Amino acid sequence: MQDSKSIVSTKASGENEISPAHLSNVKLEGAVITIVGVGLISGSFALAMKEKGFAKKVIGVSRTEASLQKAKELNIIDEAMSLEEAVALSDFIYVAIPVDVMLPVMEKIMNLISDKQIVVDAGSTKFQLCKSLSTHPMRERFVATHPMWGTEYSGPEAAVRGAFEGRACVICEREKSNSTAVEIVENIYKQMGMHIIDMDAKSHDVHAAYISHISHITSFALANTVLEKEKEENTIFELAGGGFESTVRLAKSNPSMWAPIFMQNRENVLDVLNEHITQLIKFKSSLEKENLTDLTELMENANKIKRILK
């Protein structure tokens, strides 16, 4: 593993601590990085790290040998290793795995690292993870992030170049991480075209439930509704227009990833799900009562979203 000073370039040569004002001068260069999990997010991240010159070598860690082999074939990773071997050789460890296994894996990683390494996660929930690591002696080497991007596809073959361009990335509990580590991570995401949003972990999970998690549940539910009522698959295929396809697209997402997210963020998901059900009942009531005025008002109120989403 390289000395940390060799992977941080600043105008103040030899300095490892940099003030926020000098953020543009912080850059990870030619590092050995490990991606734990070799799927959509981590694979896209690894491709960007290579493209931007941040990584000279990418090591992959996965429970699935087939995923590692595919990631090597796609030049996402250069080598596959065990978690212990990979961490020992790495400057930067990026963890993007299902949230139900995130806590024990992160605990193991944090027990292996030195104060010269940086650990970053890309999980869709943050509160439980941040809480579990809050008293860990190496806590400051961890930077909690959530790049707000994804597709309905999974696995290394789903990784794409330029994935994060124009998207937001949330950084949680910045103040609990080493300042230089945060600046390096922030610079990496910015070089990938992302803008940064700071948020506490609890607020992140609330907003993620409203913006992301409910969208997936709604999509899964709509797909089940159509599959239950429309028994002719050819009819679904032939008649499904762009509106249906875009609404139900997320129903193709991997259940092994999303079920743990819903469970870990259960309280917030239930809150937004209850409100969503209330809104559906309002539409149902308007139709049952043949109340055109109420039905129109519900849709006009929904149109206000155009002020936010252009």
N, C-alpha and C positions, 0 to 999 in steps of 0.2 A: 504493500500500500504506500502511496506517496505521502510525503509530509504535507500537511494542510497548506503550508505557505506556497508550495509549488503549484497548487491548483487555484490560488487566488491571486489575480493580478490587480494591483492598485498603483496609483501614482506615488504613494508613499511606500517605496520598496521595502519589503521585509515586514510590513505591518500586517497583522491578521485581524485587527478590529477596525472597522470602517464606519464612519458616521453616515446616517441616512442621506446626507447632502452629497455624498460621493457614490451614490448607488450606481450610477452609470459606469463607474470604474471597477465594479465588482463583476468578475466573470470566472466561471468554472471552465477550465481548459484542459483538454487531454486527460480526463479522469477515467478511472476504471469504475464503471457503475454496474450495479446489480438490479435487475427487475425481479421482484418476487411476485409470481403470477405472470404469465406470458399471454395475456389476452388483448382485448380491444384497447383499453386505456394504456396499459403498460407497454404494449407493442407500439402503439402510435407515439408514445412518449420516447421510447428507445430510438425509433426512427428519427424523430426530431433532434434528439440529443446527438446522434451521429451527424446529421445534416448540418447542425449549427456548430459543430466542432467541439462540443462540450465533452464528448466521450471518445476516448481512443479504443476502448474495449467495453463490450456489453456482455455481462454474464446473466444467464437465465436460471431461475429457480422455479420449479413447478412440481406438483404432485403427479402430473401426467407426463409420461415419457413421450407420448405422441405429440403433445403440445410443444415440448422442447424440440423435437425433431422438426416439426413444421416451422417453428420460429427460426431454427438454423437455416432451413431451406430458403426461407424468405429474407435471410440476412438481417433479421431483427436482433438476434443475439449472435455472439461469436463463439460462445462456449456455454455448456450446461454444467452446473455443479450442485452439490448439496448446499443447504443454507449456510452451514458452518464454514465450508470452504469458501463460498462466495463472499460472505461478510468479511472474512479475514483478509481478502485481497482487494476490497472495494473502498473507494473514497466516498461513494454516494450510493445509498440504498433506497430504491423506490418500490413501495409496496402497494399493489393494486389487486386485492383478493377479496372474496366474499366476506362481508362483515361478520358473519358468524364464526369465522376462523381468524379474523383480524387480531383480536385481543391476545390470544395465546401466542400467535406467531410474532406479533410486535414485541411482546414481553421477552420472547426468546432472542430476538434481534437486539433489543436494548441491553440485554445481559451480555451480549457478545462484543459490542462496539467499544471503541476508544473515544477520547475527546477530540480526535482528529477527523472523525467521520460525521456524515450528515445522513439522517434517516427522514424520509418523506413518505406520507401515505396519500392515497387518492380516494379514500373511502367516501361513500355517500351519506354516512352518518358520522357524527363527530363526538357527541357528548360522552357516550360510554367509553370510547377510546381515550379521550383526553382525561377523563376522570381516572381511568385505570392506570395511566402513566403519570399522574400528577405528582406522585411522591417518589418516582424512580430517580435514582441518583444521576442518571444520564439524560434526564428529561430535556435539558436544554439543547441536546443534539438532535431532537426530534422537531420537525416542522409539520404541523397538521394542515393539509390542503385538500381542496375539492375542486378540481377542474370541471366546470359545468358544461360538459360535452359528453355525448354518447350516442350510440345507435342501437337498433334492436338486435344487432348481430354480436356474436361473441367468438372468442378464440383468436389465436395469432393471425389467422387468415383475414380477420376483420380489421386489423390494424391498417391505418391509412396515413399518408403524408399530409402535412398541413392541417391536421385534425383540429388543433386548438386555435387557429387563426380567428380573431374577432370574438372570441368567447371570454367569459368571466372565469376567474379562479378565486375561490374563497380561501383566505388564510385565517385559521383560528388560533387564538391565544398567542399571538405574535410575541407578546411581552414575556412569555414563559420560555421562549426559545433563544438560543444564542443569536445575538444581533447580526453577526456576520453570516451565520448559517441562513437566517431569514433573508438577508439581502441577496445571497447567492441564489437561493430558491426563487425569490421574486424576480431576479434578473433573468433566470432561465425561462420562467413562464412568460415574461414580457418579450423576450427574444423570440418566443414561439407565437407571439401575436396576441397574447391574452392581456386583459386588464384585471387589476387586483382589487378585491373587496375584503376588507377586514371585518371579522365578525366573531363574537364569542360562540363557543361550541353549542350551547343550548339554543341560542337564536338561530344558528345555522340549521339545526335539525327541525325547528319549527318552520322556517321558510322553505326548506327542502321538501317538507311534507306538502306545503301549499302549492309549490311550483312544479315539483318533479314527481313525487311519490303518488299523489292523487291522479296524475295523468296516466301513470302506468296501471293503477287499479281500475280506472275508468275504461282503459283500453282492453284490459283482460276481461272485464265484466261485459263490455259491448260484444266482444268476440264470442263469449259464452252465450250471450243472448241470441245472437244471429245463428250460431251453430245449433242452438236448441230449437229455434223456431223455423229456420230454413233448412230443411233436410236435404235439399238438392244442391250438392256442392257445385255442380256446373252452373247453376243459376247464380250463386254467390259470385263465382268467377266472372261470369258474363256481364252481370248487371252492376257489379261494384264499381262506383265512380271514384274520382279523385278524393272527394270529401270523405267517403267511407274508408278508403285506403289510408289516408293520412290520419284519421281518427283511430283506426284499429291497428296501425303499424306497430305500436309498442307492445301489442299482445304477442308479438313474435319474440319478445325479450326472454332471456334465460331465467326460468323459475328458480334455479339453484342460486342465482345471484339476488333476485328481487324478493323472494320470500323472506330471507334473513333481514333484508333492509326494512321490510314492512314490520317484522316482529321487533327488531331492535328500536325502531322509531314508532312503536305501536301507539303510544299515548297521543302523539301529534297526528299520526295518520288517522286514528279514530276520530279525532276532533274535526279534521277537515272532511272526512268521509261522512260524518253526521250532517255537516252543513251541505255537502253535495246531495245527500239524500233528501234533505229539506227542500233544496232547489228543484229536484226532480219531482217531488210531491206537488210543488206549486204548479209546474207544467201539467202534471197529470190532472190536478184539480181544475185547472182552466179548461182543459179539453173535456173533462167529464161534465162540467157545467156549461159547456159551449160558450164560454166567456171570452169573446174575441178581444175585448179591451185589456183584460188582465194578461192574456197570452202575448199580446203585442207589447205591453209594458215590460214584461219579463225579458223579451228579446231586445227591446230598446235599451234597457238597463245593461244588458250584456254587451251591447254595442259600444259601451263606454271603454271597453278594453282597447278599442282602436286608438285611444289617446296615448296608450302606453306601448302597445305593440303595433308598429307601423306596417 
